[in-house]
Structures are given as C-alpha cells and as structure tokens.
Amino acid sequence: MRGRLFVLAVLVVAPVLAFCQSPKHQSKITGCLTAGQPNNYRLVDQRGVTNYVYSDSVSVHLNSYVGQSVTLVGDQSAMTGTDTGTARTSRHFKVVEVQPASGKCKK
C-alpha cells in the first residue's frame, strides 16, 4: 500500500513542479530609451506609458542605446503607478535583451 501511495504522490507532484519551473512569458516594448541619473533608464512606449527599465544582467548595456529607438525584451512588473512628472501610467520593466528598432527619437 505504501508503494502505491508513493507512486501516486510522485505522479501528482512531478507535473506540478515541472509547471512551476517553466519559463515566464516575456514581453516586448518599443520606444525611445532615455537616461536620467546613473543606471536610471526610461522608455515611453507607443501608447505613452512610461516604463522604468533596468537590467540585472551584465550582458545588457542599456547606456549604449540611450537616445535610440529600441525594442526591449523582458518581464513587465505587475506593479504600476503614476509618473509624478506627467501623471501618466508608469511601469517597471526588467530587460533581458535589447534590439534596435526603427523610428526616430525626439532630440
């Protein structure tokens, strides 16, 4: 009986663990990347939403893309707020990849 319960437990728990470890769905946002203070980056997307962007990866060099139109790939935070300067919606976005995009940034 113990053997059957053990097998049943493994059959139930294994898929749950596998599901929990599946990769997150990543988002993409496109717009002009700007910088303020050191390591403080923002991207306003096509809908006018301000995204405060950051990266934990040493392979993503956001500073080299400042002033350019880019597509950022990463994880959108569930946390949203209002940008105090513009009263527009703002979000936090963790960047894992930067891709050049077409379009012009305002100077």
C-alpha positions as CSV (number, residue, x, y, z in Angstrom):
1,M,0.0,0.0,0.0
2,R,2.8,2.4,0.8
3,G,4.4,1.8,-2.5
4,R,1.2,2.7,-4.4
5,L,0.8,5.9,-2.3
6,F,4.4,6.8,-3.1
7,V,3.9,6.3,-6.8
8,L,0.7,8.3,-6.7
9,A,2.4,11.1,-4.9
10,V,5.2,11.2,-7.5
11,L,2.7,11.2,-10.3
12,V,0.8,14.2,-8.8
13,V,3.8,16.2,-7.6
14,A,6.1,15.9,-10.6
15,P,3.9,17.7,-13.1
16,V,3.3,20.5,-10.6
17,L,7.0,21.0,-10.0
18,A,7.6,21.0,-13.8
19,F,4.9,23.6,-14.3
20,C,6.3,25.9,-11.6
21,Q,9.7,25.8,-13.3
22,S,8.5,26.6,-16.8
23,P,9.9,29.9,-18.1
24,K,7.9,33.1,-17.8
25,H,6.3,34.6,-20.8
26,Q,8.4,37.6,-21.8
27,S,7.0,40.9,-23.0
28,K,8.3,43.4,-25.6
29,I,8.1,47.1,-25.5
30,T,9.3,49.6,-28.1
31,G,10.1,53.2,-27.8
32,C,12.9,55.7,-27.2
33,L,15.3,54.9,-24.4
34,T,16.3,57.9,-22.2
35,A,18.5,58.1,-19.1
36,G,18.5,60.3,-16.1
37,Q,20.8,59.7,-13.2
38,P,23.3,56.8,-13.5
39,N,21.6,53.5,-14.0
40,N,18.2,55.2,-14.2
41,Y,16.5,54.5,-17.6
42,R,13.1,55.1,-19.0
43,L,11.3,54.1,-22.2
44,V,8.0,55.7,-23.2
45,D,6.2,53.1,-25.4
46,Q,3.8,53.8,-28.4
47,R,0.8,54.1,-26.0
48,G,2.6,56.8,-24.0
49,V,3.2,54.6,-21.0
50,T,6.4,55.3,-19.1
51,N,8.4,52.2,-18.3
52,Y,11.2,52.4,-15.8
53,V,13.7,49.9,-17.2
54,Y,16.6,48.1,-15.6
55,S,18.7,45.0,-16.0
56,D,20.3,42.6,-13.6
57,S,22.4,41.1,-16.5
58,V,25.9,42.3,-17.2
59,S,25.4,41.4,-20.8
60,V,22.7,44.1,-21.3
61,H,24.3,47.5,-21.7
62,L,21.4,50.0,-21.7
63,N,23.6,53.0,-21.7
64,S,24.8,52.3,-25.2
65,Y,21.2,52.6,-26.5
66,V,20.2,55.9,-24.9
67,G,18.6,58.3,-27.4
68,Q,17.7,55.4,-29.8
69,S,14.5,53.7,-30.7
70,V,14.7,50.2,-29.3
71,T,12.6,47.1,-28.6
72,L,13.2,45.7,-25.1
73,V,12.5,42.1,-24.2
74,G,11.9,41.2,-20.6
75,D,9.5,40.9,-17.8
76,Q,6.8,43.6,-17.1
77,S,6.2,44.2,-13.4
78,A,2.7,43.8,-12.2
79,M,3.3,46.9,-10.2
80,T,2.1,50.1,-11.9
81,G,1.9,53.6,-10.7
82,T,1.7,57.2,-11.9
83,D,4.6,59.2,-13.1
84,T,4.7,62.3,-10.9
85,G,6.0,64.4,-13.7
86,T,3.5,63.6,-16.4
87,A,0.5,62.0,-14.4
88,R,0.7,59.1,-16.9
89,T,0.8,55.4,-16.1
90,S,4.2,54.0,-15.4
91,R,5.6,50.5,-15.1
92,H,8.8,48.7,-14.2
93,F,10.4,46.5,-16.8
94,K,13.3,44.1,-16.3
95,V,15.3,44.0,-19.5
96,V,16.9,40.7,-20.7
97,E,17.6,41.7,-24.3
98,V,17.8,44.9,-26.4
99,Q,17.0,45.1,-30.1
100,P,17.4,48.2,-32.3
101,A,14.1,49.4,-33.7
102,S,13.0,51.6,-36.5
103,G,11.8,55.1,-35.7
104,K,13.2,58.4,-34.6
105,C,13.6,59.7,-31.1
106,K,12.9,63.4,-30.4
107,K,16.1,65.3,-29.7
